[in-house]
Amino acid sequence: MRLVPASTPTTTFPGGSSLLGKKVEIQRQGKVLRVGYVESATPSGEVVWLEASGIEQRAMYGPAFGHRVIPLSD
């Protein structure tokens, strides 16, 4: 997948540290790309790393790339 920065990134949380270990849904243009657990994040929350799970590799997402990161309840 090629990541392209969005012109107007949006975020649904106050900062990346509040998401560590949390289950999140990653969306782009209203479509769900992935659901997973946040392994690490920048302090601003503009970039998050989802941990590897099953066949999904560790991957970087976030508003800086045009993704919407939505916290989910476990």
N, C-alpha and C positions, 0 to 999 in steps of 0.2 A: 504494500500500500504506500502511495506517495503522499506525504503530508504537505499541505499548502497553507501558509498562514492566512487567516481571515482578516478582512479589513477592519472589522469591529468585533473583537472577541467578547464573548459574554461568559459570565461565571454565575453559578448558583450557590456559592458558598463564600465565607469570609476569608479563608486562607487555606493553603495546602496542608499545614500541620494538623488541622482539625479533621482531615480525611485519612490520615495514616491508619491502616488496618481496616478501614471501612469498605463496605461493599458499595460500588457505584455503577451507574449505567452511563455509557458513553454514546452520545448521539451526534449526528452531523446531518444538517438539513432535515431534521425530524425523523431520521431513520436510526434505529439502534444498531451500533457497530459492535458493541461488546459489553458484557457485564463482568465485573471482576473486582478484586481487592487491591486497594492502593498500597503499594510497597514503599514508595517515596514520592515527595512532591517538593516543588520550590516553595519558599515562604509565601509568595503571593498567590499560589495556587494556579498560576497560568500554565504550568506543566506538571503532569502527574505520571508516574510509572505504575502500570498495573502488573502484578506479579504473574509469573507463568502459571498456567493451569491446563492440565490435559495436553491437548495438541497446540494450544495457544502459547506463544512465546511471550516473554516479558516485553511490554510495549509502552511507548510514550504517547500520551494524548493530552489534550487540554485546550482551553480557550485560545491560547497562543496559536493553535493550529486550526481554529475554526470548529472545535468540538465543544459540545455542552457536556459538562460533568454533573451528573445528578446523583446525590447520595440516596441510597436505598436502605430500608430497614432489613436486618438479617432475618 
